[in-house]
Amino acid sequence: MNKCLIKHDLLNLGENPSYYPDFIGVLKKMRNCTKRNGEESVLLILADESGDEIAISLWKECIDVREKFRPEELATPHATTVVAITNIKPSSIHIAGTLRFGSSPATHVYVNPPIQETTLLIHSFTGPTPPTSTTSGPLTTLHELNSKIHSELVDKTFNVQATLTTITFKDCWFQVLCTTCKDSIFRKSNYWSCSAHGKTASPIFLYKLITTLTDPTGSLTTIMTDGAAQKLIGATPEKLMADDHENNKKLPPTLINDHEGTSKTMSIQMLKGSTTENIRFIIVDIHEVTMVNQSVAPVTPTQVSTTTTTATPITPADLQGSANVEINPILGMASTTSQTSHTARTLTYDTAGTYISTLLG
C-alpha cells in the first residue's frame, strides 16, 4: 500500500522502501537541468505542510510523456502552487545518510489537484506578513502565550522573560546554503557544492536551533532565527564549525550548550505558516534579562510539563529572519504543552499508490 507522506516519513523509508510513496507539497522552485551525459531532467523543490523542503527530479520517462507531466502548467505558477507527485523513487548519493528522490516509471504529476490536501496546503502557506520585531511593551508569560488563539497572535510580537532550558537541533545544528539560489548545499572533498550552481566559494551559514523555554507558568518550544542565535552565542556558525563537517554537524560546540539554563528576555512571533490547528513560534530577537514587572496575577508555581514535543523541520526562510528586519518564515516548530492544544497535524493516508489519480478519476 502506497502512502502520501511528508519529508520526514520519506527519509525514514530509506533507500529501498517496500513501496514508492506519493508526495504533495507547495512549489518553491523549478529548474530545467542537464546531466553531463546530456540527459535532461526537471528539478522540482517542494515544501510539505511542515515547511520542510524536498527536491524531486523528474526524469525522461516522466517529462517526455504528456499524460504524466505538462510543463506549461508550471510555466507561470500562482503565488501558492501545489504539486502532487505519485510513486517517487529514493536513491542514495555519495554523502552517507543522504537520500535524493526522483520519478519512477509510474510517476504522474498533478498541479493544484482538486483534493482536500491542496486546500489545506494553500491555507497553511498564505496569510499576512509577520511584523518587525520590537523590544518594547509588557512581558507575556508562557502560559498566556500558549493560551492565545490564532487570531490573537497574527501580526504581533510578544516579549517574554524565560529560561533557555534546552538548546537542541533535529539533524544538524547548522545549515549551509548556496548564495545564488538559497538551497541547501553539500560538502564535496574540500569545498561546498550546489546541485544547480556547482562549487560555491562563499556559502551562507545559518544556525538551525530548537529551544525549550520555561517560566513559572509553563513551557514553550520554539525555533530561533539565525540573527537571534548569533546574538545569543556571539559567533557565526562558520566560526564554530570544525574541519570535519560531516561528524561535526551532530556535535554542537560547547559555546552553544553553555547558554542552557540562562534567563533572557526574548521577542517571539507566530510563524506565518501557522494554522488554527497547528501554531508554531519563533524567537526573532534575544536580550539580557531586564527587570520588567509582568502584568499578570500571581500564580502558584506549577511543575513544568514534560509532555513530548513534536518538532517539525526548520526551513532557511525561518532561520534568516532577524529582529530588526521584516522576516518571511514559512513553517518551523510545532509546540505541544499542557497549557494548550496546539499540536502538529500530520497528513496521513491509508490508500493505494494511485491515491491522487483515483481522486481525480
TIROLO-282798 format. One record per residue (C-alpha): residue in one letter; x, y, z; residue number from 1. Coordinates in steps of 0.02 Angstrom, whole numbers. Last residue first. Layout:
REC code      x      y      z pos
REC    a      X      Y      Z NUM
...
//
This chain:
REC code      x      y      z pos
REC    g   -546    500   -582 361
REC    l   -456    639   -491 360
REC    l   -474    550   -326 359
REC    t   -405    391   -403 358
REC    s   -254    479   -476 357
REC    i   -214    555   -307 356
REC    y   -223    390   -216 355
REC    t   -137    289   -354 354
REC    g    -12    221   -230 353
REC    a   -155    143   -134 352
REC    t   -225    225     20 351
REC    d   -206    238    205 350
REC    y   -154    418    211 349
REC    t    -87    530    345 348
REC    l    -55    715    339 347
REC    t     22    764    503 346
REC    r    -60    893    613 345
REC    a     57    972    738 344
REC    t    -23   1007    906 343
REC    h    -79   1169    985 342
REC    s   -198   1104   1119 341
REC    t   -129   1218   1250 340
REC    q    -74   1230   1430 339
REC    s     -4   1054   1449 338
REC    t    117   1083   1306 337
REC    t    134   1038   1123 336
REC    s    234   1154   1012 335
REC    a    258   1144    825 334
REC    m    419   1211    753 333
REC    g    452   1278    580 332
REC    l    344   1342    440 331
REC    i    362   1481    314 330
REC    p    465   1621    387 329
REC    n    466   1791    300 328
REC    i    554   1915    410 327
REC    e    548   2104    402 326
REC    v    705   2174    479 325
REC    n    752   2222    656 324
REC    a    748   2055    744 323
REC    s    809   1937    612 322
REC    g    735   1809    492 321
REC    q    863   1701    401 320
REC    l    822   1546    501 319
REC    d    638   1536    458 318
REC    a    666   1562    271 317
REC    p    801   1427    275 316
REC    t    670   1300    335 315
REC    i    660   1210    501 314
REC    p    588   1036    516 313
REC    t    439    991    626 312
REC    a    467    951    807 311
REC    t    344    854    913 310
REC    t    357    900   1096 309
REC    t    338    763   1225 308
REC    t    241    819   1378 307
REC    t    360    854   1521 306
REC    s    257   1000   1584 305
REC    v    344   1114   1705 304
REC    q    281   1088   1881 303
REC    t    174   1232   1937 302
REC    p    214   1388   2034 301
REC    t     55   1461   2107 300
REC    v      8   1613   2007 299
REC    p     14   1797   2044 298
REC    a    -95   1900   1927 297
REC    v    -12   1957   1767 296
REC    s     64   2120   1707 295
REC    q    244   2061   1718 294
REC    n    354   2189   1802 293
REC    v    508   2225   1699 292
REC    m    681   2188   1767 291
REC    t    775   2156   1606 290
REC    v    867   1993   1572 289
REC    e    986   2005   1426 288
REC    h    911   2010   1253 287
REC    i    851   1896   1113 286
REC    d    766   1934    948 285
REC    v    660   1840    822 284
REC    i    618   1687    927 283
REC    i    495   1582    825 282
REC    f    327   1505    869 281
REC    r    215   1374    791 280
REC    i     26   1355    793 279
REC    n    -51   1200    713 278
REC    e   -240   1184    725 277
REC    t   -280   1368    694 276
REC    t   -146   1372    561 275
REC    s     35   1427    568 274
REC    g    125   1463    405 273
REC    k    175   1639    454 272
REC    l    262   1586    613 271
REC    m    195   1661    774 270
REC    q    313   1788    847 269
REC    i    431   1795    996 268
REC    s    541   1933   1064 267
REC    m    654   1870   1203 266
REC    t    708   1923   1377 265
REC    k    839   1802   1436 264
REC    s    872   1680   1577 263
REC    t   1017   1558   1565 262
REC    g    995   1371   1595 261
REC    e   1068   1319   1428 260
REC    h   1185   1455   1365 259
REC    d   1340   1346   1384 258
REC    n   1262   1224   1260 257
REC    i   1304   1339   1115 256
REC    l   1483   1377   1168 255
REC    t   1505   1191   1198 254
REC    p   1507   1167   1009 253
REC    p   1366   1063    936 252
REC    l   1410    883    890 251
REC    k   1290    819    757 250
REC    k   1358    929    617 249
REC    n   1538    899    671 248
REC    n   1545    723    600 247
REC    e   1511    775    420 246
REC    h   1596    945    440 245
REC    d   1766    877    492 244
REC    d   1855   1045    481 243
REC    a   1768   1107    637 242
REC    m   1625   1231    632 241
REC    l   1617   1365    765 240
REC    k   1674   1510    655 239
REC    e   1552   1459    518 238
REC    p   1408   1459    643 237
REC    t   1434   1645    673 236
REC    a   1485   1699    847 235
REC    g   1413   1788    999 234
REC    i   1304   1643   1054 233
REC    l   1146   1741   1095 232
REC    k   1162   1873    959 231
REC    q   1209   1740    832 230
REC    a   1057   1638    881 229
REC    a    941   1788    866 228
REC    g   1005   1826    692 227
REC    d    995   1644    639 226
REC    t    813   1641    689 225
REC    m    766   1528    833 224
REC    i    642   1385    836 223
REC    t    517   1370    975 222
REC    t    460   1253   1114 221
REC    l    359   1328   1256 220
REC    s    346   1295   1442 219
REC    g    234   1342   1587 218
REC    t    188   1471   1719 217
REC    p    349   1486   1822 216
REC    d    450   1511   1662 215
REC    t    516   1386   1536 214
REC    l    585   1394   1359 213
REC    t    633   1244   1252 212
REC    t    742   1293   1106 211
REC    i    771   1224    931 210
REC    l    924   1277    832 209
REC    k    972   1284    648 208
REC    y   1111   1414    643 207
REC    l   1145   1479    469 206
REC    f   1297   1479    353 205
REC    i   1282   1558    181 204
REC    p   1408   1496     53 203
REC    s   1564   1590     -5 202
REC    a   1653   1489   -142 201
REC    t   1509   1382   -201 200
REC    k   1561   1247   -324 199
REC    g   1418   1193   -437 198
REC    h   1268   1302   -474 197
REC    a   1121   1181   -482 196
REC    s   1173   1039   -367 195
REC    c   1265   1164   -256 194
REC    s   1440   1119   -197 193
REC    w   1542   1162    -44 192
REC    y   1730   1132    -50 191
REC    n   1867   1018     20 190
REC    s   1802    847    -32 189
REC    k   1623    883    -81 188
REC    r   1517    961     57 187
REC    f   1335    984     18 186
REC    i   1218   1129    -22 185
REC    s   1048   1182     43 184
REC    d    955   1300    -73 183
REC    k    975   1489    -65 182
REC    c    978   1500   -256 181
REC    t   1134   1607   -283 180
REC    t   1224   1609   -115 179
REC    c   1200   1421    -97 178
REC    l   1151   1374     80 177
REC    v   1235   1289    228 176
REC    q   1134   1239    381 175
REC    f   1191   1222    561 174
REC    w   1146   1121    715 173
REC    c   1112    963    613 172
REC    d    977    829    616 171
REC    k    848    895    739 170
REC    f    928   1028    846 169
REC    t    942   1066   1032 168
REC    i    952   1210   1155 167
REC    t    870   1162   1318 166
REC    t    805   1257   1470 165
REC    l    827   1430   1396 164
REC    t    746   1517   1544 163
REC    a    608   1643   1518 162
REC    q    563   1827   1505 161
REC    v    439   1850   1364 160
REC    n    409   1989   1239 159
REC    f    269   1960   1115 158
REC    t    267   2018    934 157
REC    k    100   2031    844 156
REC    d     40   2021    664 155
REC    v    -70   1868    699 154
REC    l    -62   1802    877 153
REC    e   -238   1841    939 152
REC    s   -316   1770    780 151
REC    h   -226   1603    807 150
REC    i   -287   1576    985 149
REC    k   -192   1629   1140 148
REC    s   -171   1508   1286 147
REC    n      8   1461   1246 146
REC    l     61   1643   1251 145
REC    e    -28   1673   1416 144
REC    h     51   1519   1493 143
REC    l    221   1573   1425 142
REC    t    203   1737   1518 141
REC    t    196   1900   1422 140
REC    l    307   2048   1461 139
REC    p    248   2225   1434 138
REC    g    300   2329   1284 137
REC    s    463   2372   1199 136
REC    t    587   2256   1113 135
REC    t    504   2259    944 134
REC    s    518   2139    798 133
REC    t    453   2176    625 132
REC    p    283   2111    581 131
REC    p    242   1944    500 130
REC    t    167   1954    326 129
REC    p    -17   1910    324 128
REC    g    -76   1739    268 127
REC    t    -41   1603    144 126
REC    f     61   1444    163 125
REC    s    -57   1348    277 124
REC    h   -213   1392    177 123
REC    i   -132   1335     15 122
REC    l    -82   1172     99 121
REC    l   -256   1139    167 120
REC    t   -340   1175      1 119
REC    t   -222   1058    -91 118
REC    e   -246    921     39 117
REC    q   -434    925     11 116
REC    i   -423    872   -171 115
REC    p   -443    967   -334 114
REC    p   -263    941   -394 113
REC    n   -163   1103   -396 112
REC    v    -37   1035   -522 111
REC    y    -31    845   -543 110
REC    v    125    746   -587 109
REC    h    121    560   -629 108
REC    t    255    433   -584 107
REC    a    237    250   -633 106
REC    p    404    235   -724 105
REC    s    487    312   -569 104
REC    s    522    494   -535 103
REC    g    661    553   -423 102
REC    f    711    571   -242 101
REC    r    877    603   -158 100
REC    l    937    524      3  99
REC    t   1079    568    120  98
REC    g   1138    452    259  97
REC    a   1317    447    197  96
REC    i   1357    577     65  95
REC    h   1392    494   -102  94
REC    i   1210    491   -154  93
REC    s   1068    372   -112  92
REC    s    910    346   -214  91
REC    p    726    364   -174  90
REC    k    587    334   -303  89
REC    i    427    436   -313  88
REC    n    264    345   -348  87
REC    t    146    493   -368  86
REC    i    187    678   -373  85
REC    a     66    812   -311  84
REC    v    107    995   -342  83
REC    v     25   1140   -250  82
REC    t     51   1316   -315  81
REC    t     49   1466   -199  80
REC    a     85   1629   -288  79
REC    h     17   1552   -447  78
REC    p    136   1467   -568  77
REC    t    181   1540   -737  76
REC    a    269   1397   -829  75
REC    l    205   1267   -705  74
REC    e     54   1209   -806  73
REC    e    160   1226   -962  72
REC    p    270   1083   -901  71
REC    r    132    953   -926  70
REC    f    188    790   -844  69
REC    k    120    613   -843  68
REC    e     -4    612   -987  67
REC    r    118    723  -1081  66
REC    v    252    588  -1080  65
REC    d    429    654  -1108  64
REC    i    441    726   -932  63
REC    c    409    559   -846  62
REC    e    522    430   -927  61
REC    k    648    570   -958  60
REC    w    673    602   -772  59
REC    l    581    711   -647  58
REC    s    698    754   -505  57
REC    i    623    783   -332  56
REC    a    700    906   -209  55
REC    i    623    913    -35  54
REC    e    584   1062     75  53
REC    d    522   1058    255  52
REC    g    384   1184    285  51
REC    s    284   1066    397  50
REC    e    147   1053    266  49
REC    d    272    992    137  48
REC    a    384   1108     36  47
REC    l    425   1066   -145  46
REC    i    582   1088   -250  45
REC    l    553   1022   -425  44
REC    l    701    976   -536  43
REC    v    663    940   -718  42
REC    s    775    822   -815  41
REC    e    880    817   -972  40
REC    e   1009    685  -1015  39
REC    g   1161    761  -1100  38
REC    n   1289    642  -1024  37
REC    r   1347    779   -907  36
REC    k   1170    796   -839  35
REC    t   1053    933   -898  34
REC    c    934   1026   -783  33
REC    n    774   1127   -805  32
REC    r    733   1207   -639  31
REC    m    575   1229   -535  30
REC    k    566   1317   -367  29
REC    k    457   1329   -211  28
REC    l    307   1225   -263  27
REC    v    195   1183   -115  26
REC    g    185    999    -70  25
REC    i    113    828   -109  24
REC    f    212    667   -109  23
REC    d    165    490   -160  22
REC    p    258    337    -98  21
REC    y    354    202   -193  20
REC    y    331     37   -100  19
REC    s    432    -84      7  18
REC    p    563     50     28  17
REC    n    744     26    -27  16
REC    e    840    188      6  15
REC    g    759    228    173  14
REC    l    577    237    225  13
REC    n    626    354    367  12
REC    l    680    486    243  11
REC    l    509    483    161  10
REC    d    422    500    330   9
REC    h    521    657    372   8
REC    k    482    728    200   7
REC    i    293    716    221   6
REC    l    199    564    156   5
REC    c     72    507     27   4
REC    k     53    321     57   3
REC    n     72    167    -51   2
REC    m      0      0      0   1
//
